[in-house]
Amino acid sequence: MKRYSHPGGHVFYRKMKHARPMVSHGQGIYLYDSDGKRYLDGSGGPLVVNVGHGRPEVVDAIRRQLEAVAYAHAIMFTSKPIESYAASLAKIVPIPDARFYFLSSGTEVVEGAIKLARQIQQARGEHERHLIIGRRQSYHGMTLGALSLSGRAALRGPYIDMLADMPHVSTPYPYRNPMTGEEFAYQLEDTVLQYGPENIAAFIAEPISGASLGASVPTNDYWPLVRQICDRYGILLIADEVMVGLGRTGRWWGIDHWYVVPDILVTSKGAAGGYYPLGFIAARGSDIENIQQVLGDFNHGGTFSHHVVGAAAGLATLNIIQDEELVTNSARMGVLLGAQLESALGDHPHIGDIRGRGLFWGLEFVRDRQTKEPFPAATHLAWQIWRRAFDNGLIVYYSQGCADGFAGDIIMVGPPLIIDESQVGKLVELFVKTVKGLPFA
Ligand SMILES: Cc1ncc(COP(=O)(O)O)c(C=O)c1O
């Protein structure tokens, strides 16, 4: 396959040695490169493309908004798209009387959420509460604040001396960690007591683990117990739904699987389906009003916050998800996808676990199924699988480090929520072809 490296070009990317083809266009669940090669987008990049590529409804909404007005600063104006979008979101988030703050990425909403948690606590008179508890296997974003909460050793590595020292607890990982929900809750409580509840502002976690643990689903008692601990010590619960929000797991929100209500919820990736960089923070009306009364303002803002075009794109995307009942489709197609992956690959000698909910699946590759020994980190197996799938015309998402921070290979499958039965079959066929062709040395 022809690969473009643009040796004379002026762009640098994260994966520096990897040459990539030139994308040309997208339609439905497919992307096409400039050579005409077609790729089934089995993960929407990193779980972004919720309503599929080439949707005229979203494109038209963006175009209409651009023609009307492209930018108006949030300190100076509100707008119909922003107000309507927030009103629609208020009906689907689990937080009562929710209020919304719009930003442009997952990292930004996490960064904003930790500042909001701090200010909610200050407005309650809890001025010492400045620590945010994160989890060891987690990812919350690329800025130094969000990375301080994240646990991914390989991503923290070069910047470790620059990160804030935040407490971390274990992450549910049934495949490798037999701890019960109660044991996780004890550990969280121990950590709270060790640092002093009066110093803890919030606990942040992904309701179902994203790339760090590849769609690892906690046991059913985990989230209700976490909620209890947070309530007991006045700690805010932040649900990081950046990857799993808005229907990805077959319910509107990952946390909805356990009927738990967070204090703050953040999401991004699929919010505008990739048509616009968009994310938002949702918080309780009573907490926002308290900040207004006690502190006056939320001391946080950015040039592109509450972007009117982003709101138009988000609203159009949300309308499609509702009109086409894509949350239900995610649940239905998710069952099919999981069953087909299990039936085709469940006995594979190097696949240790297949897990997920809705259209959010992770496959963990191991050298030895009995001992769960991972492949050595230097093999970069997940990356090799990703590349082979790509050559076969299938896009999946890869991640490494689930076993010990460095080794442990995961492939994630999370196609657009519009996928239908025959397309699920095609996706699995391409993935099976990819895996069966691997040498697994
Ligand atoms: C759970 C979670 N939170 C936050 C982020 C950061 O989002 P972004 O890459 O949009 O900054 C990610 C990205 O993968 C994520 O999966």
The ligand as an ORCA input file, in Angstrom:
! r2SCAN-3c Opt
* xyz 0 1
  C     -11.970      9.450     29.485
  C     -11.231     10.548     28.773
  N     -11.136     11.764     29.345
  C     -10.499     12.782     28.732
  C      -9.892     12.610     27.509
  C      -9.195     13.750     26.831
  O      -9.932     14.144     25.710
  P      -9.265     14.947     24.496
  O      -8.354     14.009     23.800
  O     -10.435     15.358     23.663
  O      -8.577     16.135     25.068
  C      -9.959     11.353     26.880
  C      -9.308     11.135     25.581
  O      -9.109     10.060     25.138
  C     -10.650     10.303     27.535
  O     -10.752      9.091     26.974
*
